[in-house]
Amino acid sequence: MSPLLFERREGVAILTLNRPEARNAISPEMACRLADAFYEIEQDNDIRCVILTGAGDRAFCAGGDLALMLPLMTGARAPQDDWDRRVLNDPTVMDRSALRRFEMTTPLIAAINGHCLAGGMETMLATDIRVAADHATFGLPEAKRGLIPFAGALVRLPRQMSHCRAMELLLTGDTITAAEAQAAGLVNHVVPGAEVFDRAWDIARRIAANGPVATRQIKRTTLAASGRTLSEGYALEDAAREVVMASEDAREGPRAFMEKRPARFRGR
């Protein structure tokens, strides 16, 4: 069984981290497959939204596999197969698998069905909308093992919650509950575990029904404007407006509204 399941359904891609026996920890093969899946999705205009989740009900992702991935990256374990060699020889794999230095304009929803730790939490920080099970926990325990988060958390976390709270999580390595994560603004919805995917699916379907040129430009511009001056941000917004207004979708949306029918967006 592949460590990553990739399903397409009604314009939505569903990616499932599929190593439940290892709390969906990221192995070299999973990292490679995830990097490839994100690249494929970003090239496919028929995919309007993505749901990223984990198999089982214990963990979304426990981070990098401490027996496989971390020893490989520190040099404590020699590469044993093509997946290992690709991780070591292709620097884009680890970045793209964590959506780091890779522009993903397709909206991405995390359906967090359990523990969300280390690299798993770092990947979550790259998503746009987050639905968590009420039993989920969140944390970046790397410092407890003499390591650091290196898949985006040092940059993203202080931008998504208060600096002092982010530093406490990073420096202590302690975990927080789903309710605490929601109160800190890291999670949109907290629901019973059995309802996590259904809530994520409901949101994904609503996004997929919207104009894909518009949703991609919304995401691209919002991310690009982060940390820029208002003037720079407005310029990005103006550029996005030009792209959207020149699209067939921008003509179809108002026309469908006036004709009292569902819009038939084509993504161009």
RASUL-V754776 format. One record per run of one state. SS is the DSSP state (H for helix, E for strand, L for the rest). FROM is the first residue (numbers start at 0). LEN is the number of residues. Records with the same first field share a line. If there is no record, write none. Layout:
BEGIN
SS = FROM-LEN + FROM-LEN
END
This chain:
BEGIN
L = 0-3 + 9-2 + 17-2 + 22-3 + 26-1 + 43-5 + 54-4 + 61-2 + 64-4 + 74-7 + 89-2 + 97-9 + 112-2 + 117-1 + 124-4 + 133-3 + 139-1 + 145-7 + 160-2 + 172-2 + 183-5 + 191-1 + 208-3 + 225-4 + 245-2 + 258-10
E = 3-6 + 11-6 + 25-1 + 48-6 + 58-3 + 63-1 + 106-6 + 114-3 + 128-5 + 136-3 + 174-3 + 188-3
H = 19-3 + 27-16 + 68-6 + 81-8 + 91-6 + 118-6 + 140-5 + 152-8 + 162-10 + 177-6 + 192-16 + 211-14 + 229-16 + 247-11
END
